Amino acid sequence: MSVRRTHSAQLRCPQVYHRFSRECSSWWTHGAACRETSGLRGVFAVLLLIAGVLVVSLPAGAAEIALPEYLRLVLEENREVRASLARVESARASVAFTAAEQRMNVGLKGETARVFREKEGQYALSLALSQRIDLWGKYDLQERAALLALDARRATHAQLVNTLLTDAESAYWTAFMARKNLVLYESLIHQREEDLRVAEERHRVGAAPRLDVIRASVQLEKVRGEATRAEAVHRDALAALARLAGGMTVEPPEAKLEKPELSFSLDLSRAEVQRPDLQVARITEELAKVERDLAKLGMKPTLDASLQYTILTDSSKATVPQEDGMLSLVLGVTLYDGGATKADTARKEHLVTAAGFDREDRRDSLVKELASATHRWEKALALERTKAKEVELAVEELRITRLRYETGAGTQLDLLDSQVNEQSAATEYLDAVKEMYLALVDLRSAMGEYAVHYGYGEEALMNLP
């Protein structure tokens, strides 16, 4: 994963910085020629050295990271995901354990006995093989139950991933738009500074009253205050990104603002297939049916087979003589178990009914969730078109109003109103685009797209739009 380090804090006033640099360079070049300042040159060098050391020792800024890389980072660093993967491996081991219990048992059996009064005894060493013969298909049902439990655990893990990545991408686009909003306010600050400069120049030549300068100053301070709030929102968004990424400080890269596109089909039947929570509901219902069938076998007869071969013995009365074998079959028939099988079967039957209702409820919830996400997306599309038109009109209005004010044909109140309208339109347009991204995230979550991409492997995350 390649990330690029950058400092998120931007220079508020680059003109002051360049001016300070030029003055320092001039002083450093010509200061030695002045006897009064030549002694300060060494002190200044020491101060520069200390400042350089402090700058180098400052912590690095946020790492710029693209969305697919951030989603992979969240999956790698999230402890809940790791715990879920461990449970998947536990379910996989349960499948192996169930199969192992059904296999033949092989072992050595050693016996010895001694009578103390006669000082006589005997010993025997035998090889024993035992196996329960499955007459009613119980082993197949047990294997089926273990495999369904593994599938349910996998689907539960996919559901966790779908939920986690939904929150992660929402936080990512929130941080991305917060940075765009901060850049917008920094641009507005430069515009308001220019407006203040024009007002001061017009007042100096007598073309505008002092009130225009005061109004321009108030507008500048107002934008600076809003920029401070935007910066706080940006920091909160970065903190949310870091929390999901296991504490790593990351930030979306500076990129051109583009409208998101819907790159997948909205199909209810497709969502039913790939949504992990519906998969869990379907698997749980099937597992309940298998467990009910197992419960019905509670009183079925059992048949145990064993083969014993005596390897070595010193007794001529051993049940199995030396170097001979014996095959035994034991049939067990339960005549009455106190009603345990009947009660267990009834209990499992109720669980089958409950699982069916849960599956239907999850499907109804999916229908509502997909419809809600679709309506949010359509609303966001319409809102973006409206706000884009408002921005276009507000920018043109501000351009004309500023031109009229600078030429003396318009009032400053008209200019201030146009500035407020343009600023409001710009921020509302950013909110509209942000709503489009968040609506698209809801659609992905409703369709189970995150679970599908993760299920196909980590590399599939690179294909996310």
C-alpha positions in Angstrom: 0.0 0.0 0.0 1.5 3.3 -1.1 0.6 6.4 0.8 2.0 9.9 0.5 2.7 12.0 3.6 1.5 15.6 3.6 0.7 18.2 6.2 -3.0 19.0 6.3 -2.5 22.5 7.8 -2.2 24.9 4.9 -0.5 28.4 5.0 -3.1 30.9 5.7 -1.4 33.9 4.1 1.4 33.0 1.7 2.1 36.7 0.9 3.3 37.3 4.5 5.5 34.2 4.3 7.2 35.3 1.0 7.7 38.8 2.3 9.3 37.5 5.5 11.6 35.2 3.5 12.8 38.1 1.3 13.5 40.3 4.4 15.4 37.5 6.1 17.4 36.8 3.0 18.3 40.5 2.6 19.3 40.8 6.3 21.5 37.7 6.1 23.2 38.9 2.9 23.9 42.5 4.0 23.7 42.2 7.8 27.4 41.4 8.1 28.4 44.7 6.5 26.8 46.5 9.4 28.9 46.6 12.6 25.9 46.9 14.8 24.3 43.7 13.4 27.2 41.5 12.6 27.3 40.2 16.2 23.7 39.0 15.9 24.4 36.9 12.9 25.7 33.9 15.0 22.8 34.1 17.4 20.4 34.1 14.4 22.2 31.0 13.0 21.7 29.2 16.3 18.0 30.1 16.3 17.6 28.8 12.8 19.3 25.6 13.7 17.0 25.1 16.7 14.0 25.8 14.6 15.1 23.3 11.9 15.6 20.6 14.6 12.1 21.3 15.9 10.5 21.1 12.4 12.3 17.8 11.7 11.1 16.4 15.0 7.5 17.3 14.5 5.2 14.4 13.8 4.4 13.6 10.2 1.1 14.8 8.8 -1.8 12.6 7.7 -1.0 9.9 5.1 -3.0 10.5 1.9 -4.7 7.3 1.0 -7.2 6.3 -1.7 -10.5 4.7 -1.0 -9.7 1.1 -1.9 -6.5 1.2 0.1 -8.4 2.7 3.1 -11.0 0.0 3.0 -8.3 -2.7 3.0 -6.6 -0.9 5.9 -9.8 -0.9 7.9 -10.3 -4.6 7.3 -6.6 -5.3 8.3 -6.6 -3.2 11.5 -10.1 -3.8 12.8 -10.0 -6.2 15.8 -13.7 -7.2 15.4 -12.9 -8.5 11.9 -10.0 -10.5 13.2 -12.2 -12.0 15.9 -14.8 -12.9 13.3 -12.2 -14.6 11.1 -11.1 -16.6 14.1 -14.7 -17.8 14.6 -14.8 -18.8 11.0 -11.7 -20.9 11.5 -13.3 -22.4 14.6 -16.4 -23.4 12.6 -14.1 -24.9 10.0 -12.4 -27.0 12.6 -15.8 -28.1 13.9 -16.5 -29.6 10.5 -13.3 -31.6 10.7 -14.1 -32.7 14.3 -17.6 -33.9 13.2 -16.1 -36.0 10.4 -13.4 -37.4 12.7 -16.0 -38.6 15.3 -17.6 -40.7 12.6 -14.5 -42.6 11.6 -13.3 -46.0 12.9 -11.5 -46.0 16.3 -8.3 -48.0 16.4 -6.4 -48.8 19.5 -4.3 -51.2 21.5 -5.8 -52.8 24.6 -3.6 -54.3 27.3 -4.8 -56.3 30.3 -3.1 -57.9 33.3 -4.2 -59.5 36.5 -2.4 -61.3 39.4 -3.7 -63.3 42.4 -1.4 -62.6 45.4 -1.9 -65.8 47.4 -1.2 -68.2 44.5 1.3 -65.8 43.1 -0.1 -66.4 39.6 -1.4 -64.0 37.0 -2.1 -63.5 33.3 -1.8 -60.7 30.7 -3.1 -60.0 27.2 -2.4 -57.5 24.5 -5.0 -56.9 21.8 -5.7 -54.8 18.8 -9.2 -53.3 18.9 -11.2 -51.7 16.1 -14.7 -50.2 16.7 -17.2 -48.4 14.6 -20.8 -47.4 14.9 -22.7 -48.3 11.8 -25.0 -45.6 10.5 -28.3 -47.2 9.7 -30.5 -44.0 9.4 -28.3 -41.4 7.8 -27.4 -39.6 11.0 -23.8 -39.1 10.0 -24.9 -37.3 6.8 -27.2 -35.0 8.8 -24.4 -34.2 11.3 -22.0 -33.4 8.5 -24.7 -31.2 6.9 -25.3 -29.4 10.1 -21.6 -28.7 10.6 -21.2 -27.4 7.0 -24.3 -25.2 7.4 -22.8 -23.8 10.7 -19.6 -23.0 8.8 -21.6 -21.3 6.0 -23.6 -19.3 8.6 -20.4 -18.1 10.3 -18.9 -17.1 6.9 -22.1 -15.1 6.1 -22.1 -13.5 9.5 -18.5 -12.4 8.9 -19.5 -11.0 5.5 -22.4 -9.1 7.2 -19.9 -7.6 9.6 -17.7 -6.6 6.7 -20.6 -5.0 4.8 -21.6 -3.0 7.9 -18.0 -2.0 8.7 -17.1 -0.9 5.2 -20.3 1.1 4.9 -19.3 3.1 7.9 -15.7 3.4 6.6 -16.7 4.7 3.2 -19.2 7.1 4.7 -16.4 8.5 7.0 -14.0 8.7 4.0 -16.3 10.8 1.9 -17.3 12.9 4.9 -13.6 13.7 5.4 -13.1 14.3 1.6 -15.9 16.8 1.5 -14.8 18.4 4.7 -11.4 19.1 3.2 -13.1 20.6 0.1 -15.2 22.8 2.3 -12.1 24.0 4.1 -10.4 24.8 0.8 -13.5 26.7 -0.3 -13.5 28.9 2.8 -9.7 29.6 2.4 -10.5 30.8 -1.1 -13.3 32.9 0.2 -11.0 34.5 2.7 -8.7 35.6 -0.1 -11.7 37.0 -2.0 -12.9 38.9 1.1 -9.4 40.3 1.6 -9.4 41.6 -1.9 -12.8 43.1 -1.4 -11.5 44.8 1.7 -8.5 46.1 -0.2 -10.7 47.6 -2.9 -13.0 49.2 -0.2 -10.0 50.7 1.5 -8.6 52.0 -1.8 -12.0 53.6 -2.8 -12.3 55.2 0.7 -8.7 56.6 0.4 -9.6 58.3 -2.9 -12.9 59.5 -1.5 -15.1 57.3 -3.7 -16.6 55.3 -0.8 -17.5 56.1 2.8 -15.8 54.6 5.8 -18.8 52.4 6.4 -17.9 50.4 3.3 -14.6 49.5 4.8 -16.2 48.5 8.1 -18.7 46.3 6.3 -16.0 44.6 4.2 -14.0 44.0 7.4 -17.0 42.5 9.1 -17.6 40.2 6.1 -13.9 39.1 6.2 -14.0 38.2 9.9 -17.3 36.4 9.4 -15.8 34.1 6.7 -12.7 33.6 8.9 -15.0 32.4 11.7 -16.8 30.0 9.4 -13.5 28.8 8.1 -12.4 28.0 11.7 -15.6 25.9 12.2 -14.9 24.1 8.9 -11.4 23.3 10.1 -12.9 21.8 13.3 -15.3 19.7 11.2 -12.3 18.5 9.1 -10.3 17.5 12.1 -13.3 15.5 13.5 -13.7 13.8 10.2 -10.0 12.8 10.2 -10.4 11.5 13.8 -13.3 9.3 12.6 -11.1 7.9 9.8 -8.3 7.1 12.2 -10.6 5.4 14.6 -11.8 3.0 12.0 -8.2 2.4 10.7 -6.9 1.3 14.1 -5.5 4.7 15.0 -3.5 5.4 11.9 -3.7 9.0 10.8 -4.9 9.1 7.2 -6.6 11.5 4.9 -8.2 11.4 1.5 -6.0 12.9 -1.2 -6.6 16.3 -2.7 -8.5 15.6 -5.9 -10.9 17.2 -8.3 -14.5 17.2 -7.2 -16.4 14.8 -9.3 -20.0 13.6 -9.1 -20.3 9.9 -8.3 -21.9 7.5 -10.7 -24.1 4.5 -10.1 -22.0 1.6 -11.5 -24.1 -1.4 -10.5 -27.7 -2.4 -11.1 -30.4 -2.1 -8.4 -32.1 -5.5 -8.5 -34.1 -6.8 -5.6 -33.5 -10.5 -6.6 -29.8 -9.9 -6.9 -29.7 -8.2 -3.5 -31.6 -11.2 -1.9 -28.8 -13.5 -3.2 -25.8 -11.5 -2.2 -26.9 -9.7 1.0 -25.1 -11.5 3.8 -27.8 -11.0 6.4 -30.4 -12.7 4.2 -27.8 -15.5 3.6 -27.6 -15.9 7.4 -31.4 -16.1 7.7 -31.7 -18.7 4.9 -28.8 -20.8 6.3 -30.2 -20.6 9.8 -33.6 -21.9 8.6 -31.9 -24.8 6.8 -29.8 -25.6 9.8 -32.9 -25.6 12.0 -34.5 -28.2 9.7 -31.4 -30.4 9.8 -31.3 -30.3 13.6 -35.0 -31.1 13.7 -34.3 -34.2 11.5 -31.5 -35.2 13.8 -33.8 -34.9 16.8 -36.2 -37.3 15.2 -33.5 -40.0 15.2 -33.3 -40.0 19.0 -35.0 -43.4 19.6 -33.7 -45.1 16.4 -31.8 -48.4 17.0 -28.0 -48.3 17.1 -25.6 -50.9 15.8 -22.0 -50.9 17.1 -19.4 -53.2 15.5 -16.0 -54.1 16.9 -13.1 -56.3 15.9 -10.6 -57.5 18.5 -7.4 -59.4 17.7 -5.2 -60.8 20.5 -1.6 -60.2 19.7 0.0 -61.8 22.8 -1.3 -63.6 26.0 -0.1 -66.2 28.5 -3.6 -67.5 29.3 -5.2 -70.4 27.6 -8.6 -69.3 28.9 -8.5 -65.9 27.2 -11.8 -65.0 25.5 -9.9 -64.3 22.3 -7.1 -66.8 22.0 -3.6 -65.6 21.0 -3.2 -64.8 17.3 -7.0 -65.0 16.8 -9.7 -62.4 16.3 -13.3 -61.9 17.3 -16.0 -59.8 15.5 -18.9 -58.5 17.7 -22.1 -56.6 16.8 -24.1 -54.9 19.5 -27.7 -53.7 18.6 -29.2 -51.2 20.9 -33.0 -50.4 20.9 -34.4 -47.7 23.1 -38.0 -48.6 24.1 -38.7 -45.5 26.1 -36.7 -42.3 26.8 -39.2 -40.4 28.9 -40.5 -38.3 26.0 -37.1 -36.6 25.4 -37.1 -37.3 21.7 -40.6 -36.0 21.2 -39.9 -32.8 23.2 -36.7 -32.2 21.4 -38.3 -32.6 18.0 -41.1 -30.2 19.0 -38.5 -27.7 20.2 -36.6 -27.9 16.9 -39.8 -27.6 14.9 -40.6 -24.3 16.6 -37.1 -23.1 15.8 -37.7 -23.9 12.2 -40.9 -21.8 12.2 -39.1 -19.0 13.9 -36.2 -19.1 11.4 -38.7 -18.9 8.6 -40.3 -15.8 10.1 -36.9 -14.2 10.6 -36.0 -14.8 6.9 -39.3 -13.2 5.8 -38.7 -10.3 8.1 -35.2 -9.8 6.8 -36.5 -9.8 3.2 -39.1 -7.2 4.1 -36.4 -5.0 5.8 -34.3 -5.4 2.6 -37.2 -4.2 0.4 -37.6 -1.1 2.6 -33.9 -0.4 2.9 -33.3 -0.7 -0.8 -36.3 1.6 -1.6 -35.2 4.1 1.0 -31.6 4.1 -0.4 -33.0 4.5 -4.0 -35.1 7.4 -3.0 -32.2 9.1 -1.3 -30.1 8.7 -4.4 -32.8 10.1 -6.7 -33.3 13.0 -4.3 -29.5 13.7 -4.2 -29.3 13.7 -8.0 -32.1 16.2 -8.2 -30.6 18.4 -5.4 -27.2 18.4 -7.1 -28.6 19.6 -10.4 -30.5 22.4 -8.6 -27.5 23.5 -6.5 -25.2 23.4 -9.5 -27.5 25.9 -11.3 -27.7 28.1 -8.2 -23.9 28.2 -8.0 -23.7 29.2 -11.7 -26.2 32.0 -11.2 -24.7 33.2 -7.9 -21.2 33.4 -9.4 -22.4 35.4 -12.4 -24.4 37.7 -10.1 -21.4 38.3 -7.9 -19.2 39.0 -10.9 -21.6 41.7 -12.2 -22.2 43.2 -8.8 -18.5 43.4 -8.0 -17.9 45.1 -11.4 -20.7 47.6 -10.8 -19.3 48.3 -7.3 -15.7 48.8 -8.4 -16.9 51.2 -11.1 -19.2 53.1 -8.7 -22.4 52.0 -10.3 -23.5 49.7 -7.5 -23.7 49.9 -3.7 -21.7 47.8 -1.2 -24.9 46.4 0.2 -25.6 44.8 -3.1 -22.1 43.4 -3.2 -22.4 42.0 0.3 -25.7 40.3 -0.6 -24.1 38.8 -3.7 -21.2 37.5 -1.7 -23.5 35.9 0.9 -25.5 34.3 -1.9 -22.4 33.0 -3.7 -20.9 31.6 -0.5 -24.2 29.9 0.5 -24.6 28.4 -3.0 -21.1 27.0 -3.0 -21.3 25.4 0.4 -24.8 24.0 -0.4 -23.4 22.5 -3.6 -20.7 20.7 -1.6 -23.3 19.4 0.7 -25.4 18.2 -2.3 -22.4 16.3 -3.7 -21.6 14.8 -0.3 -25.2 13.6 -0.1 -24.7 11.9 -3.4 -21.7 10.0 -2.2 -23.4 9.0 1.1 -26.6 7.9 -0.9 -24.4 5.8 -3.1 -22.8 4.2 0.0 -26.3 3.3 1.3 -27.1 1.7 -2.1 -23.9 -0.4 -1.9 -24.7 -1.5 1.6 -28.3 -2.3 0.7 -27.2 -4.4 -2.3 -24.4 -6.1 -0.2 -21.7 -4.9 -2.6 -19.1 -4.7 0.1 -19.6 -8.3 1.1 -19.4 -9.4 -2.5 -16.1 -7.6 -3.2 -14.6 -8.9 0.0 -15.8 -12.4 -0.6 -14.1 -12.4 -4.0 -10.8 -11.5 -2.3 -8.9 -8.3 -1.3 -7.8 -7.5 -4.9 -11.4 -7.0 -5.8 -11.5 -3.9 -3.6 -9.4 -2.2 -6.2 -12.3 -2.3 -8.6 -14.6 -0.3 -6.4 -15.5 3.0 -8.1 
